[in-house]
Amino acid sequence: MTVNVPPEQAFEVFVGQIGTWWPLETHSIAAMDDAGRPDGVVLEAREGGEMYERRGEERHHWATVTTWEPPHRLVLDWKVNPEWPAPTEVEITFTPAGDGTRLDLEHRGWERLGDIAPESRASYNDGWVPVLDRFGQAAGA
């Protein structure tokens, strides 16, 4: 996907403003367990930072930042489902493209999940599309 802002701004919208655009109504732990809409999502802007869903006083872990290279690259150990035996990996890159930025998202490491990998991966086949659509709207795609 390409957005009409420079990489620095695209990275800031993705990380710093994630709580304003992430589709929590469909992409959250609360959405999976019918617990009601969460209060927000946070992505701590640093290597070792956590990405989590907030619901009242509760924090529900989604990911850990393993690579932090603003404004070009971010890698997450992704484990939204606490029952997964291991995290997968999500890499997001921000590359200059004319006057804008090309964002690429690669979700990999499915083999880490063993026997549940095919079913888990299938659940994500189209799952990133609405997330990136909302990011694009927030960044002015």
WOSUL-V528275 format. One record per helix or strand of 3 or more residues. SS is the DSSP state (A for helix, B for strand). FROM is the first residue (numbers start at 0). TO is the last residue. If there is no record, write none. Layout:
BEGIN
ss->SS from->FROM to->TO
ss->SS from->FROM to->TO
END
This chain:
BEGIN
ss->A from->6 to->15
ss->A from->17 to->20
ss->A from->28 to->32
ss->B from->39 to->42
ss->B from->49 to->54
ss->B from->57 to->68
ss->B from->72 to->77
ss->B from->87 to->96
ss->B from->99 to->107
ss->A from->109 to->123
ss->A from->126 to->138
END
